[in-house]
Amino acid sequence: MLNESLFLISVAIVLYVYIGHAVVLYLVAHARPNPWSQEEIQLPVAVYISAFNEEKGIAEKLRNLLNQDYQGSYVIIVANDGSTDRTADIVRSFGDERIILHDFKRNRGKATMQNEIIPTLNSDIVIFSDATCVWPPDAIKRIVRNFADPEVGCVAVDLLFVSERNGVVERGQSAYWKYERFLRIYGALVKTNIVTSGATYAIRTALFSPIRADIGEDLSNPVQIAMTGKRVVFDPTVVVEETSSSTHASEVKMRSRIATRNVTGLATYGKYLRPKYGFAAYQLLLHKYLRVFCWIPMVVALGANIMLFNVAPYNYLLVAHIAMYALAFSGYVSVRHGKSSRFTYIFYYFVLLNYMCMIGFMSYARGIRRPTWTPER
């Protein structure tokens, strides 16, 4: 029966993408762990910040970086992406020789600035950072020690979401990050990841490759490094604080932009889905392709389940199916009314993520690209 086959296959894909993949990583990491060496080393470092209209927080960010407990040499590169506020003036006011300002007069996007600046750096390591995240005093030292292993090409770090509220959006973000954190810890222990958080991550400068302006640099950099055979690892001992979004509208806007840029990137990365890229190709397939397009089997599963409404046991499964989306809608209603939620936030955020991936695909199909954007603050 066609509908039955479509339903079972679609559900199996969704379950493997979100549960099976995590179980596989966990089991393999425990059966055959592949840790990397860490050692206190002092390599020349460049901390790179892309800034667009960050006058409210850039001074605090620079003070945070200048107070790093790192005995090696490091510079702070601020790429001012055509800000229309006082961002550049504030950076200049520090008068510290460790701070280097690239003051671009036109907003061109992170990738374009990286393509121009990163190849000129003399540092061995470049650490990318948002202008708002807060680092612990030993962040640079802890990040750099991972590069004592010559197989490591990229280092991702842990996040702590900070918010004045504990609403549905914040709880959803937190739950999603805990899941992502699990995947990244065990993916790195198996061999490599292919994703990082753009809030803070580091690469070997020599491994940087040009990035398309309409693809997220925090996707392009780790993917291209992983495909060279170098490892993209995750260090949970480095925890940076990131401000959490607090509204449905801001989360939708951010997820729409990320989804569109993800789809744009995946449209060009099919060449990496080959056996010669080994575990990195598997990670790219599961963590990106199937995750970004998981809305397709979700839609197929719902449609097939509706067609099977009079067939047992699918009629009972349809009730559970509809209940899941009803709980997601309940979470959305809680967001709109500024109320908290004990558990509907999980369903709300899960559906939101996949819905925005669908919107991102539709945007890409209509020719929409996102080389620049205004940060959500």
Buried (B, 14 or more C-beta within 10 A) or exposed (E): EEBBEBBEBBBEBBEBBBEBBBEBBBEBBEEEEBEBEBEEBBBBBBBBBBBBBBBBBBBEBBEBBBEBEBEBEBBBBBBBBBBEBBBBEBBBEBEEEBBBBBBBEEBBBBBBBBBBBBEEBEBBBBBBBBBBBBBBEBBBBBBBBBBBBEBBBBBBBBBBBEBEEBBBBBBBBBBBBEEBBEBBBBBBBBBBBBBBBBBBBBBBBEBBBEBBBBBBBBBBBBBBBBBEEBBBBBBEBBBBBBBBBBBBEBBBBBBBBBBBBBBBBBEEBEEBEEEEBBBBBBBBBBBBBBBBBBBBBBEBBBBBBBBBEEBEEBEEBBEEBEEBEEBBBBBBBBBEEEEBBEEBBBBBBBBBBBBBBBBBBEBBEEEBBBBBBEEBE
